[in-house]
Amino acid sequence: MMKHAKIGAVLFALWGLLHIVGGAAILLAALESPDQGFAYYRAPDASYSTLAGNVLAYLAFGFVWIGAVVSFVGIRYNFRNSYHGLMLNTALVGFTDLGLLLFLVMPGHLGWLDAAPGLLLFVGAALFGGMACRSTLGTGTTNNRGHAHE
C-alpha cells in the first residue's frame, strides 16, 4: 500500500528534521560554551571543560548528519516504498534511538516524555513502512530496486 509507505516516509523525514534541528541547536550552544550546550540536557549548574563541550558538539554534529541522511532516504526511497530504504532508515534510527535509551533515558538523565517525540516517530515510521513493504513483497509489484509500482 503506497499510502502506508508515504506515511512511513513522512514520519522518517520528521524524525530526521527533529534531529537536524535539535542537533544544530545543541551544536551552536556547545560552540558558544560547554555550559550552554549541556543546558539542553538540563544538567545541574556546573562548569564543563572545553573538551566536554567539544565532545557534546561532536555528538550534536552526528545528530545533524544522521537526521539529514534519514530525511533524504525517507523522501527519496521510503516515499516510493523501497524495501532497502526501509531497512537503512530502520537501522540508522533504531540504533540511534537505542543509544538514547541506553545512555540517557534508562539512567535517568533524560525523561521518557523528552524522548517520546523521536521514539514515537520511529515506531510509526517503521510500522507504516513495514506494512507497505509487506503488502508488496509477495505480490511481485516491486521493481528490482525495491520500489513499488504505482
Buried (B, 14 or more C-beta within 10 A) or exposed (E): BBEBBBBBBBBBBBBBBBBBEBBBBBBEBBBEBBBBBBBBEEBEEEEBEEEBBBBBBEBBBBBBEBBBBBBBBBBEBBBBBBBBBBBBBBEBBEEBBEEBBEEBBEEEEBEEEBBEEBBEBBBBBBBBBBBBBEBBEEEEBBEEEBBBEE
